[in-house]
Amino acid sequence: METRRVVLRYPRQLLDRPITSQLIRDFHLEFNILRADVTQDSEGLLVMGLTGTKGNLDKGLRWAREQGVSVQPLSKEVVRNEKTCTHCGACINVCPTDALVIDAETREVQFNSNRCIACELCVAACPYRAMEVAF
C-alpha cells in the first residue's frame, strides 16, 4: 500500500459530481481529508491523503484529471526552525492534528511532520517565527 498527499482543485461545474466517492469506490482507495474549502459559486479545494496500491492510485488520479479535476502533489510543508524555537507552546493550541505537542518529560514542543496538514495556523501563532512554510 502507498499513501500520497494530493491537492484536488475542482472547477465550479464539477462541484455537484461525486468525484471523490467514485475515486474511493471504483479505485479502492482509502482517504483522509486534511483540508477542504468548497464554495458553491467558485472552485473547490480538497487536500487529501489517499492510500491504495500504486496502480489504483495512478489510475484513480488519472481518471480524476480526465474529469477536469486539477491534481497536484501536496508540495508545501511546515517546518520548524530549531534555532529560533523557544518551546513556548504557543503553536500547540492551534494545531488541529496534534502534530505539535508538549513532551511531558522535557517540556519541549515536539513536532511530528507526518501528522502536519500544512494548514499554517502554527505559522501565524508562533511569536518567534520558528514555524515556516517550505515549498
PyMOL commands that set and color helices and strands:
alter all, ss='L'
color gray80, all
select helices_A, chain A and resi 12-14+19-27+54-67+121-125
alter helices_A, ss='H'
color red, helices_A
select strands_A, chain A and resi 2-10+30-38+44-52+70-73+77-80+100-102+109-111+131-134
alter strands_A, ss='S'
color yellow, strands_A
deselect
rebuild
show_as cartoon
